[in-house]
Amino acid sequence: MLAFWHRYKRNRSAVFGLVVIVLVVLMAATADFLYPFDPFRLAGKPLSAPGTNGFLLGSDSLGRDVAAGIVHGAKTSLLIGLIATLVAVFIGILFGALSGYYGGQLDNMLMRITEIFQTIPSFIFAILLVAILKPSIYSVVIAISVVSWPGVARLVRGEFLSLKSREFVQACHTLGMSDLRIMLREILPNCLSPIIVIGSLMVATAILIESGLSFLGLGDPNIMSWGFQIGAGRTMLRSAWWVCTFPGVAILITVLAINLVGEGLNDALNPRLRERN
Amino acid sequence: MTRSSKIFRFVLKRLLQGIPIILAIVIINFFLLNMADGDAVDVLAGEAGSATPEYMAELRAKFGLDQPLPVQLFVYLKNVVVLDLGYSFRHDMPVSELIVDRFWPTALLMVSTILLAVGFGILLGLLAAMRLNTWKDAVITVFALITYATPLFWVGLMMIVVFSLNLGWFPTSGMENVAAFYEGWDRVKDIAVHLVLPTITLSLFYLALYTRMMRASMLEQYGQDYVITARAKGLTERRITFVHVLRNALLPVVTMAGVQVGALIGGSVIVESVFAWPGLGMLAFESLFARDLNLLLGIFLLSSVLVIVVNLIVDIIYSLLDPRIEVS
């Protein structure tokens, strides 16, 4: 663990990313403390510029506090990003592991399905899923994970394919271990590092997809999110630029930080894959 | 077998491979349509304001909605084959006609985006690889990192704030100034001016992507043996870069351009709804609010088919560009 940290620390920008993420997480965790009121409530004079009428980052056309929205929206973005990624990684591991380990017809079939999901234009598919399932935090999570698992499946399949013929796996067969145990306890732990790297980058993508969906009005109507704030402020662009600007900066900083951490993890966990983009 | 007949067989084979994927997408479409609350008759009844249960049952029978699911699926498949994608009650037009109407603005936006992104991406990547580890390289890398992390719709809105509202250089929305009744070249110029901001917005992400890929691809090629041979022959660095390395480095960038088409279509939904560009993306956005599922599914199907077709074309171009790749 310490050796890992030493390797990670060498990448300055990755450390910077980590610091930013910790700050965003702290902001999300203390949201109810910083802004104890509902971010949807009318907090003062509508369309106040930043720094006036007691608004740090201004207010929107309904008098909602932009700063409160950003702080509460951080919770939404992080939670959806994390949960959607976990679900996608789970599906991806399931498909990839079965495919890579058993091969043959099963592999053929599962990879065909993966290919179909990779061909489908993912953002439009996500829009369609949310529209049909009705916008809610669950449908958003489902939509994001349904469009993001194929990459993981391919990665895991490749790892399983190369690991299954290794000697330690053959030894496990000789010892009479069950397939399930070999897959979960022996092979999977050996391909965790690329999964962690791809997963961390997927959180960033998931946050971007979520913001796009809620910008289009497909977010959960009862939950504050950065994309929703930008979507609500776009008609006021001429008179109140701040309503759209600051939530966008929040997305940019968070996603950038997660990407930096992802690259840092990649360098630290897979030193040989350093050149990979 | 001659090369051209080989390519023909390759195209045929890839076309055949595409069919099951399209079929699967159509079936997914059908089940999504069935998962939605309410069917076409509910929508119609809602439009009419009131309808008796008997009338609704009669309508369902007319549309075949009272049949068992497999039969409905079969009918749906049959309709898709003859390009009948259903009826948009909101626009009072068949979905296929609507889609064809709105296809050209999107195609225009996408072609200009691809040209801009691939063109500048190659240029910037080349520059970064030639000036490796200088400030230019660093600037290009940072630009790529930031672009990866920026949501498209936000870039679009910020572009509007800066270039339309503050500087007044470009119009905020739409594809042309309809009220001006421009004709001929004036109209072309008008559309071109409207095209600038949406194109830049949509292309930024891909620009960053192609830049990084081009850079990596150039660096990989510089390490190849043939470069050493060329140096040993006494060729100038300039000649090595532009005649030998560049050509080979371009190949992976071309393939990626095909892979990214699906994402590009998704991006165009966002960009078109930000700039009110009257294409398929805008149509999708409108159909979301009208809950016009037939239309949304039609757009989804068309964009999936588009991805398959573009990938096929890219594969063919790729095999023409690089004779080492066997079209098998």
Interface residues (C-beta under 8 A of the other chain):
Chain A: R112 E115 I116 T119 I120 P121 S122 F123 I124 F125 A126 I127 L128 L129 A131 I132 L133 K134 A204 L208 S211 G212 F215 L216 G217 L218 G227 I230 G231 R234 L237 R238 W241 C244 T245 G248 I251 L252 I253 V255 L256 N259 L260 E275 N277
Chain B: P20 I21 A24 I25 I28 L32 M35 A36 D37 L145 I146 Y148 A149 T150 P151 L152 F153 W154 L157 M158 I160 V161 L165 R212 M213 A216 G262 A263 I265 G266 G267 V269 I270 S273 V274 A284 F285 L288 F289 R291 L293 L296 L297 I299 F300 S303 S304 V307 I308 N311
